[in-house]
């Protein structure tokens, strides 16, 4: 698992060679994901229209939701 910040998200969206290779390679490895916090994705999209769509086109990219703490196993 790798977590991308806003700058890395924008770089991936704009075709950064190494990040694109990483995303493509991770797509072929079960369980490997590039995680982008939702607020970083929103910020990247606000700075570069369409960045979110370009990044989410990679099957290895997932968005972390806006929760700030993990749910306990007993939570509904």
PDB file of N, CA, C and O in Angstrom, chain B, residues numbered from 101:
ATOM      1  N   UNK B 101       0.836  -1.168   0.000  1.00  0.00           N
ATOM      2  CA  UNK B 101       0.000   0.000   0.000  1.00  0.00           C
ATOM      3  C   UNK B 101       0.885   1.237   0.000  1.00  0.00           C
ATOM      4  O   UNK B 101       1.835   1.346   0.776  1.00  0.00           O
ATOM      5  N   UNK B 102       0.555   2.150  -0.876  1.00  0.00           N
ATOM      6  CA  UNK B 102       1.253   3.433  -0.950  1.00  0.00           C
ATOM      7  C   UNK B 102       0.186   4.521  -0.899  1.00  0.00           C
ATOM      8  O   UNK B 102      -0.839   4.427  -1.575  1.00  0.00           O
ATOM      9  N   UNK B 103       0.429   5.543  -0.103  1.00  0.00           N
ATOM     10  CA  UNK B 103      -0.515   6.648   0.021  1.00  0.00           C
ATOM     11  C   UNK B 103       0.044   7.847  -0.742  1.00  0.00           C
ATOM     12  O   UNK B 103       1.186   8.257  -0.533  1.00  0.00           O
ATOM     13  N   UNK B 104      -0.778   8.397  -1.624  1.00  0.00           N
ATOM     14  CA  UNK B 104      -0.366   9.552  -2.422  1.00  0.00           C
ATOM     15  C   UNK B 104      -0.968  10.833  -1.856  1.00  0.00           C
ATOM     16  O   UNK B 104      -2.147  10.875  -1.505  1.00  0.00           O
ATOM     17  N   UNK B 105      -0.148  11.875  -1.771  1.00  0.00           N
ATOM     18  CA  UNK B 105      -0.660  13.170  -1.354  1.00  0.00           C
ATOM     19  C   UNK B 105      -1.147  13.934  -2.589  1.00  0.00           C
ATOM     20  O   UNK B 105      -1.165  13.390  -3.693  1.00  0.00           O
ATOM     21  N   UNK B 106      -1.538  15.182  -2.399  1.00  0.00           N
ATOM     22  CA  UNK B 106      -2.084  15.981  -3.496  1.00  0.00           C
ATOM     23  C   UNK B 106      -1.085  16.142  -4.629  1.00  0.00           C
ATOM     24  O   UNK B 106      -1.447  15.993  -5.796  1.00  0.00           O
ATOM     25  N   UNK B 107       0.162  16.442  -4.306  1.00  0.00           N
ATOM     26  CA  UNK B 107       1.176  16.626  -5.342  1.00  0.00           C
ATOM     27  C   UNK B 107       1.420  15.365  -6.152  1.00  0.00           C
ATOM     28  O   UNK B 107       1.537  15.417  -7.376  1.00  0.00           O
ATOM     29  N   UNK B 108       1.495  14.236  -5.468  1.00  0.00           N
ATOM     30  CA  UNK B 108       1.702  12.967  -6.169  1.00  0.00           C
ATOM     31  C   UNK B 108       0.477  12.599  -6.998  1.00  0.00           C
ATOM     32  O   UNK B 108       0.603  12.022  -8.078  1.00  0.00           O
ATOM     33  N   UNK B 109      -0.701  12.931  -6.494  1.00  0.00           N
ATOM     34  CA  UNK B 109      -1.931  12.664  -7.241  1.00  0.00           C
ATOM     35  C   UNK B 109      -1.946  13.468  -8.535  1.00  0.00           C
ATOM     36  O   UNK B 109      -2.282  12.942  -9.596  1.00  0.00           O
ATOM     37  N   UNK B 110      -1.582  14.740  -8.443  1.00  0.00           N
ATOM     38  CA  UNK B 110      -1.531  15.568  -9.654  1.00  0.00           C
ATOM     39  C   UNK B 110      -0.462  15.070 -10.612  1.00  0.00           C
ATOM     40  O   UNK B 110      -0.669  15.068 -11.825  1.00  0.00           O
ATOM     41  N   UNK B 111       0.669  14.651 -10.085  1.00  0.00           N
ATOM     42  CA  UNK B 111       1.734  14.132 -10.941  1.00  0.00           C
ATOM     43  C   UNK B 111       1.270  12.875 -11.672  1.00  0.00           C
ATOM     44  O   UNK B 111       1.527  12.723 -12.866  1.00  0.00           O
ATOM     45  N   UNK B 112       0.593  11.979 -10.969  1.00  0.00           N
ATOM     46  CA  UNK B 112       0.065  10.770 -11.600  1.00  0.00           C
ATOM     47  C   UNK B 112      -0.949  11.139 -12.679  1.00  0.00           C
ATOM     48  O   UNK B 112      -0.934  10.567 -13.770  1.00  0.00           O
ATOM     49  N   UNK B 113      -1.816  12.077 -12.381  1.00  0.00           N
ATOM     50  CA  UNK B 113      -2.829  12.510 -13.352  1.00  0.00           C
ATOM     51  C   UNK B 113      -2.202  13.142 -14.589  1.00  0.00           C
ATOM     52  O   UNK B 113      -2.749  13.047 -15.688  1.00  0.00           O
ATOM     53  N   UNK B 114      -1.061  13.784 -14.407  1.00  0.00           N
ATOM     54  CA  UNK B 114      -0.404  14.470 -15.530  1.00  0.00           C
ATOM     55  C   UNK B 114       0.627  13.615 -16.240  1.00  0.00           C
ATOM     56  O   UNK B 114       1.388  14.117 -17.067  1.00  0.00           O
ATOM     57  N   UNK B 115       0.659  12.316 -15.923  1.00  0.00           N
ATOM     58  CA  UNK B 115       1.497  11.391 -16.681  1.00  0.00           C
ATOM     59  C   UNK B 115       2.923  11.219 -16.200  1.00  0.00           C
ATOM     60  O   UNK B 115       3.792  10.848 -16.988  1.00  0.00           O
ATOM     61  N   UNK B 116       3.186  11.474 -14.936  1.00  0.00           N
ATOM     62  CA  UNK B 116       4.531  11.257 -14.391  1.00  0.00           C
ATOM     63  C   UNK B 116       4.952   9.819 -14.698  1.00  0.00           C
ATOM     64  O   UNK B 116       4.266   8.871 -14.314  1.00  0.00           O
ATOM     65  N   UNK B 117       6.063   9.665 -15.379  1.00  0.00           N
ATOM     66  CA  UNK B 117       6.466   8.359 -15.893  1.00  0.00           C
ATOM     67  C   UNK B 117       6.592   7.294 -14.800  1.00  0.00           C
ATOM     68  O   UNK B 117       6.024   6.208 -14.924  1.00  0.00           O
ATOM     69  N   UNK B 118       7.321   7.597 -13.750  1.00  0.00           N
ATOM     70  CA  UNK B 118       7.545   6.606 -12.695  1.00  0.00           C
ATOM     71  C   UNK B 118       6.257   6.255 -11.967  1.00  0.00           C
ATOM     72  O   UNK B 118       6.001   5.083 -11.693  1.00  0.00           O
ATOM     73  N   UNK B 119       5.442   7.259 -11.651  1.00  0.00           N
ATOM     74  CA  UNK B 119       4.184   6.976 -10.960  1.00  0.00           C
ATOM     75  C   UNK B 119       3.234   6.183 -11.849  1.00  0.00           C
ATOM     76  O   UNK B 119       2.518   5.309 -11.360  1.00  0.00           O
ATOM     77  N   UNK B 120       3.217   6.476 -13.145  1.00  0.00           N
ATOM     78  CA  UNK B 120       2.371   5.717 -14.061  1.00  0.00           C
ATOM     79  C   UNK B 120       2.821   4.261 -14.144  1.00  0.00           C
ATOM     80  O   UNK B 120       1.989   3.353 -14.170  1.00  0.00           O
ATOM     81  N   UNK B 121       4.139   4.036 -14.185  1.00  0.00           N
ATOM     82  CA  UNK B 121       4.645   2.658 -14.194  1.00  0.00           C
ATOM     83  C   UNK B 121       4.290   1.942 -12.894  1.00  0.00           C
ATOM     84  O   UNK B 121       3.916   0.769 -12.904  1.00  0.00           O
ATOM     85  N   UNK B 122       4.409   2.651 -11.782  1.00  0.00           N
ATOM     86  CA  UNK B 122       4.063   2.076 -10.495  1.00  0.00           C
ATOM     87  C   UNK B 122       2.591   1.673 -10.466  1.00  0.00           C
ATOM     88  O   UNK B 122       2.260   0.562 -10.052  1.00  0.00           O
ATOM     89  N   UNK B 123       1.714   2.566 -10.901  1.00  0.00           N
ATOM     90  CA  UNK B 123       0.276   2.270 -10.907  1.00  0.00           C
ATOM     91  C   UNK B 123      -0.036   1.095 -11.826  1.00  0.00           C
ATOM     92  O   UNK B 123      -0.857   0.243 -11.485  1.00  0.00           O
ATOM     93  N   UNK B 124       0.600   1.043 -12.965  1.00  0.00           N
ATOM     94  CA  UNK B 124       0.370  -0.056 -13.902  1.00  0.00           C
ATOM     95  C   UNK B 124       0.873  -1.376 -13.325  1.00  0.00           C
ATOM     96  O   UNK B 124       0.198  -2.398 -13.446  1.00  0.00           O
ATOM     97  N   UNK B 125       2.043  -1.368 -12.703  1.00  0.00           N
ATOM     98  CA  UNK B 125       2.590  -2.590 -12.105  1.00  0.00           C
ATOM     99  C   UNK B 125       1.741  -3.067 -10.934  1.00  0.00           C
ATOM    100  O   UNK B 125       1.534  -4.267 -10.756  1.00  0.00           O
ATOM    101  N   UNK B 126       1.253  -2.128 -10.142  1.00  0.00           N
ATOM    102  CA  UNK B 126       0.439  -2.500  -8.986  1.00  0.00           C
ATOM    103  C   UNK B 126      -0.893  -3.099  -9.416  1.00  0.00           C
ATOM    104  O   UNK B 126      -1.480  -3.893  -8.681  1.00  0.00           O
ATOM    105  N   UNK B 127      -1.370  -2.732 -10.586  1.00  0.00           N
ATOM    106  CA  UNK B 127      -2.622  -3.284 -11.093  1.00  0.00           C
ATOM    107  C   UNK B 127      -2.499  -4.784 -11.352  1.00  0.00           C
ATOM    108  O   UNK B 127      -3.504  -5.496 -11.361  1.00  0.00           O
ATOM    109  N   UNK B 128      -1.283  -5.265 -11.562  1.00  0.00           N
ATOM    110  CA  UNK B 128      -1.049  -6.686 -11.840  1.00  0.00           C
ATOM    111  C   UNK B 128      -0.675  -7.477 -10.596  1.00  0.00           C
ATOM    112  O   UNK B 128      -0.434  -8.682 -10.673  1.00  0.00           O
ATOM    113  N   UNK B 129      -0.625  -6.805  -9.444  1.00  0.00           N
ATOM    114  CA  UNK B 129      -0.248  -7.463  -8.196  1.00  0.00           C
ATOM    115  C   UNK B 129      -1.432  -7.435  -7.244  1.00  0.00           C
ATOM    116  O   UNK B 129      -1.782  -6.375  -6.726  1.00  0.00           O
ATOM    117  N   UNK B 130      -2.050  -8.575  -7.007  1.00  0.00           N
ATOM    118  CA  UNK B 130      -3.216  -8.606  -6.108  1.00  0.00           C
ATOM    119  C   UNK B 130      -2.887  -8.033  -4.731  1.00  0.00           C
ATOM    120  O   UNK B 130      -1.866  -8.364  -4.129  1.00  0.00           O
ATOM    121  N   UNK B 131      -3.764  -7.177  -4.256  1.00  0.00           N
ATOM    122  CA  UNK B 131      -3.599  -6.617  -2.922  1.00  0.00           C
ATOM    123  C   UNK B 131      -2.780  -5.346  -2.851  1.00  0.00           C
ATOM    124  O   UNK B 131      -2.822  -4.650  -1.837  1.00  0.00           O
ATOM    125  N   UNK B 132      -2.033  -5.021  -3.901  1.00  0.00           N
ATOM    126  CA  UNK B 132      -1.258  -3.775  -3.904  1.00  0.00           C
ATOM    127  C   UNK B 132      -2.137  -2.636  -4.400  1.00  0.00           C
ATOM    128  O   UNK B 132      -2.727  -2.713  -5.478  1.00  0.00           O
ATOM    129  N   UNK B 133      -2.214  -1.585  -3.603  1.00  0.00           N
ATOM    130  CA  UNK B 133      -3.077  -0.460  -3.955  1.00  0.00           C
ATOM    131  C   UNK B 133      -2.366   0.863  -3.737  1.00  0.00           C
ATOM    132  O   UNK B 133      -1.527   1.000  -2.846  1.00  0.00           O
ATOM    133  N   UNK B 134      -2.715   1.822  -4.559  1.00  0.00           N
ATOM    134  CA  UNK B 134      -2.315   3.211  -4.336  1.00  0.00           C
ATOM    135  C   UNK B 134      -3.518   3.884  -3.690  1.00  0.00           C
ATOM    136  O   UNK B 134      -4.589   3.958  -4.292  1.00  0.00           O
ATOM    137  N   UNK B 135      -3.347   4.362  -2.494  1.00  0.00           N
ATOM    138  CA  UNK B 135      -4.449   4.998  -1.777  1.00  0.00           C
ATOM    139  C   UNK B 135      -4.298   6.510  -1.853  1.00  0.00           C
ATOM    140  O   UNK B 135      -3.209   7.056  -1.681  1.00  0.00           O
ATOM    141  N   UNK B 136      -5.419   7.169  -2.116  1.00  0.00           N
ATOM    142  CA  UNK B 136      -5.443   8.622  -2.150  1.00  0.00           C
ATOM    143  C   UNK B 136      -6.501   9.091  -1.163  1.00  0.00           C
ATOM    144  O   UNK B 136      -7.677   8.760  -1.319  1.00  0.00           O
ATOM    145  N   UNK B 137      -6.108   9.856  -0.149  1.00  0.00           N
ATOM    146  CA  UNK B 137      -7.113  10.415   0.750  1.00  0.00           C
ATOM    147  C   UNK B 137      -8.100  11.279  -0.038  1.00  0.00           C
ATOM    148  O   UNK B 137      -7.708  12.012  -0.945  1.00  0.00           O
ATOM    149  N   UNK B 138      -9.377  11.184   0.314  1.00  0.00           N
ATOM    150  CA  UNK B 138     -10.423  11.889  -0.426  1.00  0.00           C
ATOM    151  C   UNK B 138     -10.140  13.391  -0.541  1.00  0.00           C
ATOM    152  O   UNK B 138     -10.367  13.986  -1.595  1.00  0.00           O
ATOM    153  N   UNK B 139      -9.648  14.000   0.533  1.00  0.00           N
ATOM    154  CA  UNK B 139      -9.386  15.443   0.480  1.00  0.00           C
ATOM    155  C   UNK B 139      -8.238  15.775  -0.475  1.00  0.00           C
ATOM    156  O   UNK B 139      -8.258  16.824  -1.117  1.00  0.00           O
ATOM    157  N   UNK B 140      -7.240  14.896  -0.575  1.00  0.00           N
ATOM    158  CA  UNK B 140      -6.156  15.119  -1.536  1.00  0.00           C
ATOM    159  C   UNK B 140      -6.679  15.026  -2.963  1.00  0.00           C
ATOM    160  O   UNK B 140      -6.283  15.805  -3.830  1.00  0.00           O
ATOM    161  N   UNK B 141      -7.570  14.068  -3.201  1.00  0.00           N
ATOM    162  CA  UNK B 141      -8.155  13.927  -4.531  1.00  0.00           C
ATOM    163  C   UNK B 141      -8.999  15.150  -4.878  1.00  0.00           C
ATOM    164  O   UNK B 141      -8.952  15.646  -6.004  1.00  0.00           O
ATOM    165  N   UNK B 142      -9.769  15.631  -3.910  1.00  0.00           N
ATOM    166  CA  UNK B 142     -10.588  16.820  -4.147  1.00  0.00           C
ATOM    167  C   UNK B 142      -9.721  18.045  -4.441  1.00  0.00           C
ATOM    168  O   UNK B 142     -10.040  18.844  -5.322  1.00  0.00           O
ATOM    169  N   UNK B 143      -8.640  18.181  -3.708  1.00  0.00           N
ATOM    170  CA  UNK B 143      -7.746  19.326  -3.921  1.00  0.00           C
ATOM    171  C   UNK B 143      -7.077  19.241  -5.293  1.00  0.00           C
ATOM    172  O   UNK B 143      -6.980  20.244  -6.000  1.00  0.00           O
ATOM    173  N   UNK B 144      -6.620  18.054  -5.670  1.00  0.00           N
ATOM    174  CA  UNK B 144      -6.000  17.874  -6.986  1.00  0.00           C
ATOM    175  C   UNK B 144      -6.997  18.215  -8.085  1.00  0.00           C
ATOM    176  O   UNK B 144      -6.635  18.849  -9.076  1.00  0.00           O
ATOM    177  N   UNK B 145      -8.244  17.801  -7.917  1.00  0.00           N
ATOM    178  CA  UNK B 145      -9.282  18.090  -8.913  1.00  0.00           C
ATOM    179  C   UNK B 145      -9.573  19.580  -8.978  1.00  0.00           C
ATOM    180  O   UNK B 145      -9.815  20.118 -10.058  1.00  0.00           O
ATOM    181  N   UNK B 146      -9.550  20.256  -7.826  1.00  0.00           N
ATOM    182  CA  UNK B 146      -9.824  21.692  -7.823  1.00  0.00           C
ATOM    183  C   UNK B 146      -8.692  22.485  -8.485  1.00  0.00           C
ATOM    184  O   UNK B 146      -8.924  23.566  -9.025  1.00  0.00           O
ATOM    185  N   UNK B 147      -7.481  21.950  -8.441  1.00  0.00           N
ATOM    186  CA  UNK B 147      -6.330  22.615  -9.055  1.00  0.00           C
ATOM    187  C   UNK B 147      -6.174  22.254 -10.529  1.00  0.00           C
ATOM    188  O   UNK B 147      -5.578  23.007 -11.299  1.00  0.00           O
ATOM    189  N   UNK B 148      -6.711  21.101 -10.916  1.00  0.00           N
ATOM    190  CA  UNK B 148      -6.541  20.605 -12.288  1.00  0.00           C
ATOM    191  C   UNK B 148      -7.789  19.825 -12.671  1.00  0.00           C
ATOM    192  O   UNK B 148      -7.903  18.637 -12.370  1.00  0.00           O
ATOM    193  N   UNK B 149      -8.722  20.496 -13.334  1.00  0.00           N
ATOM    194  CA  UNK B 149      -9.976  19.852 -13.710  1.00  0.00           C
ATOM    195  C   UNK B 149      -9.704  18.588 -14.521  1.00  0.00           C
ATOM    196  O   UNK B 149      -8.948  18.607 -15.492  1.00  0.00           O
ATOM    197  N   UNK B 150     -10.330  17.499 -14.108  1.00  0.00           N
ATOM    198  CA  UNK B 150     -10.156  16.221 -14.792  1.00  0.00           C
ATOM    199  C   UNK B 150      -9.106  15.322 -14.173  1.00  0.00           C
ATOM    200  O   UNK B 150      -8.982  14.158 -14.557  1.00  0.00           O
ATOM    201  N   UNK B 151      -8.342  15.849 -13.212  1.00  0.00           N
ATOM    202  CA  UNK B 151      -7.288  15.047 -12.581  1.00  0.00           C
ATOM    203  C   UNK B 151      -7.883  13.827 -11.879  1.00  0.00           C
ATOM    204  O   UNK B 151      -7.307  12.740 -11.925  1.00  0.00           O
ATOM    205  N   UNK B 152      -9.017  14.003 -11.238  1.00  0.00           N
ATOM    206  CA  UNK B 152      -9.650  12.892 -10.534  1.00  0.00           C
ATOM    207  C   UNK B 152     -10.025  11.765 -11.477  1.00  0.00           C
ATOM    208  O   UNK B 152      -9.780  10.596 -11.178  1.00  0.00           O
ATOM    209  N   UNK B 153     -10.610  12.100 -12.601  1.00  0.00           N
ATOM    210  CA  UNK B 153     -10.987  11.073 -13.581  1.00  0.00           C
ATOM    211  C   UNK B 153      -9.768  10.335 -14.116  1.00  0.00           C
ATOM    212  O   UNK B 153      -9.796   9.116 -14.281  1.00  0.00           O
ATOM    213  N   UNK B 154      -8.707  11.072 -14.385  1.00  0.00           N
ATOM    214  CA  UNK B 154      -7.500  10.442 -14.936  1.00  0.00           C
ATOM    215  C   UNK B 154      -6.855   9.494 -13.921  1.00  0.00           C
ATOM    216  O   UNK B 154      -6.380   8.419 -14.287  1.00  0.00           O
ATOM    217  N   UNK B 155      -6.839   9.894 -12.657  1.00  0.00           N
ATOM    218  CA  UNK B 155      -6.233   9.064 -11.618  1.00  0.00           C
ATOM    219  C   UNK B 155      -7.100   7.837 -11.330  1.00  0.00           C
ATOM    220  O   UNK B 155      -6.583   6.733 -11.164  1.00  0.00           O
ATOM    221  N   UNK B 156      -8.401   8.032 -11.271  1.00  0.00           N
ATOM    222  CA  UNK B 156      -9.290   6.919 -10.944  1.00  0.00           C
ATOM    223  C   UNK B 156      -9.442   5.930 -12.096  1.00  0.00           C
ATOM    224  O   UNK B 156     -10.067   4.882 -11.931  1.00  0.00           O
ATOM    225  N   UNK B 157      -8.887   6.245 -13.245  1.00  0.00           N
ATOM    226  CA  UNK B 157      -8.895   5.298 -14.361  1.00  0.00           C
ATOM    227  C   UNK B 157      -7.959   4.124 -14.102  1.00  0.00           C
ATOM    228  O   UNK B 157      -8.104   3.067 -14.717  1.00  0.00           O
ATOM    229  N   UNK B 158      -7.007   4.300 -13.199  1.00  0.00           N
ATOM    230  CA  UNK B 158      -6.100   3.207 -12.838  1.00  0.00           C
ATOM    231  C   UNK B 158      -6.831   2.247 -11.892  1.00  0.00           C
ATOM    232  O   UNK B 158      -7.412   2.675 -10.895  1.00  0.00           O
ATOM    233  N   UNK B 159      -6.798   0.966 -12.206  1.00  0.00           N
ATOM    234  CA  UNK B 159      -7.491  -0.010 -11.363  1.00  0.00           C
ATOM    235  C   UNK B 159      -6.808  -0.197 -10.010  1.00  0.00           C
ATOM    236  O   UNK B 159      -7.414  -0.732  -9.082  1.00  0.00           O
ATOM    237  N   UNK B 160      -5.576   0.229  -9.891  1.00  0.00           N
ATOM    238  CA  UNK B 160      -4.848   0.061  -8.632  1.00  0.00           C
ATOM    239  C   UNK B 160      -5.066   1.224  -7.666  1.00  0.00           C
ATOM    240  O   UNK B 160      -4.550   1.200  -6.548  1.00  0.00           O
ATOM    241  N   UNK B 161      -5.818   2.232  -8.078  1.00  0.00           N
ATOM    242  CA  UNK B 161      -6.040   3.416  -7.238  1.00  0.00           C
ATOM    243  C   UNK B 161      -7.376   3.292  -6.503  1.00  0.00           C
ATOM    244  O   UNK B 161      -8.408   2.996  -7.105  1.00  0.00           O
ATOM    245  N   UNK B 162      -7.330   3.525  -5.199  1.00  0.00           N
ATOM    246  CA  UNK B 162      -8.550   3.576  -4.393  1.00  0.00           C
ATOM    247  C   UNK B 162      -8.529   4.861  -3.570  1.00  0.00           C
ATOM    248  O   UNK B 162      -7.470   5.410  -3.265  1.00  0.00           O
ATOM    249  N   UNK B 163      -9.715   5.319  -3.225  1.00  0.00           N
ATOM    250  CA  UNK B 163      -9.847   6.554  -2.453  1.00  0.00           C
ATOM    251  C   UNK B 163     -10.155   6.195  -1.014  1.00  0.00           C
ATOM    252  O   UNK B 163     -11.086   5.441  -0.732  1.00  0.00           O
ATOM    253  N   UNK B 164      -9.357   6.748  -0.103  1.00  0.00           N
ATOM    254  CA  UNK B 164      -9.653   6.615   1.323  1.00  0.00           C
ATOM    255  C   UNK B 164     -10.762   7.601   1.652  1.00  0.00           C
ATOM    256  O   UNK B 164     -10.718   8.759   1.235  1.00  0.00           O
ATOM    257  N   UNK B 165     -11.746   7.142   2.395  1.00  0.00           N
ATOM    258  CA  UNK B 165     -12.871   8.016   2.704  1.00  0.00           C
ATOM    259  C   UNK B 165     -12.486   9.081   3.730  1.00  0.00           C
ATOM    260  O   UNK B 165     -11.323   9.201   4.116  1.00  0.00           O
ATOM    261  N   UNK B 166     -13.466   9.835   4.152  1.00  0.00           N
ATOM    262  CA  UNK B 166     -13.204  10.984   5.011  1.00  0.00           C
ATOM    263  C   UNK B 166     -13.201  10.662   6.501  1.00  0.00           C
ATOM    264  O   UNK B 166     -13.095  11.576   7.319  1.00  0.00           O
ATOM    265  N   UNK B 167     -13.314   9.400   6.870  1.00  0.00           N
ATOM    266  CA  UNK B 167     -13.278   9.071   8.292  1.00  0.00           C
ATOM    267  C   UNK B 167     -11.882   9.326   8.837  1.00  0.00           C
ATOM    268  O   UNK B 167     -10.888   9.158   8.131  1.00  0.00           O
ATOM    269  N   UNK B 168     -11.818   9.723  10.071  1.00  0.00           N
ATOM    270  CA  UNK B 168     -10.518  10.056  10.652  1.00  0.00           C
ATOM    271  C   UNK B 168      -9.984   8.949  11.555  1.00  0.00           C
ATOM    272  O   UNK B 168      -8.822   8.988  11.961  1.00  0.00           O
ATOM    273  N   UNK B 169     -10.801   7.986  11.866  1.00  0.00           N
ATOM    274  CA  UNK B 169     -10.330   6.888  12.696  1.00  0.00           C
ATOM    275  C   UNK B 169     -10.950   5.591  12.195  1.00  0.00           C
ATOM    276  O   UNK B 169     -12.061   5.589  11.664  1.00  0.00           O
ATOM    277  N   UNK B 170     -10.233   4.496  12.366  1.00  0.00           N
ATOM    278  CA  UNK B 170     -10.783   3.212  11.927  1.00  0.00           C
ATOM    279  C   UNK B 170     -11.986   2.823  12.773  1.00  0.00           C
ATOM    280  O   UNK B 170     -12.062   3.146  13.958  1.00  0.00           O
ATOM    281  N   UNK B 171     -12.913   2.132  12.152  1.00  0.00           N
ATOM    282  CA  UNK B 171     -14.085   1.665  12.883  1.00  0.00           C
ATOM    283  C   UNK B 171     -13.701   0.490  13.750  1.00  0.00           C
ATOM    284  O   UNK B 171     -12.879  -0.343  13.367  1.00  0.00           O
ATOM    285  N   UNK B 172     -14.286   0.431  14.892  1.00  0.00           N
ATOM    286  CA  UNK B 172     -14.039  -0.725  15.752  1.00  0.00           C
ATOM    287  C   UNK B 172     -14.875  -1.887  15.220  1.00  0.00           C
ATOM    288  O   UNK B 172     -15.930  -1.664  14.626  1.00  0.00           O
ATOM    289  N   UNK B 173     -14.421  -3.115  15.425  1.00  0.00           N
ATOM    290  CA  UNK B 173     -15.159  -4.274  14.918  1.00  0.00           C
ATOM    291  C   UNK B 173     -16.586  -4.353  15.438  1.00  0.00           C
ATOM    292  O   UNK B 173     -17.439  -4.957  14.787  1.00  0.00           O
ATOM    293  N   UNK B 174     -16.867  -3.761  16.594  1.00  0.00           N
ATOM    294  CA  UNK B 174     -18.209  -3.827  17.152  1.00  0.00           C
ATOM    295  C   UNK B 174     -19.116  -2.710  16.647  1.00  0.00           C
ATOM    296  O   UNK B 174     -20.313  -2.713  16.936  1.00  0.00           O
ATOM    297  N   UNK B 175     -18.568  -1.757  15.901  1.00  0.00           N
ATOM    298  CA  UNK B 175     -19.387  -0.643  15.408  1.00  0.00           C
ATOM    299  C   UNK B 175     -20.311  -1.142  14.312  1.00  0.00           C
ATOM    300  O   UNK B 175     -19.932  -2.011  13.527  1.00  0.00           O
ATOM    301  N   UNK B 176     -21.532  -0.593  14.253  1.00  0.00           N
ATOM    302  CA  UNK B 176     -22.497  -1.033  13.224  1.00  0.00           C
ATOM    303  C   UNK B 176     -22.126  -0.577  11.842  1.00  0.00           C
ATOM    304  O   UNK B 176     -22.839  -0.870  10.882  1.00  0.00           O
TER     305      UNK B 176
END
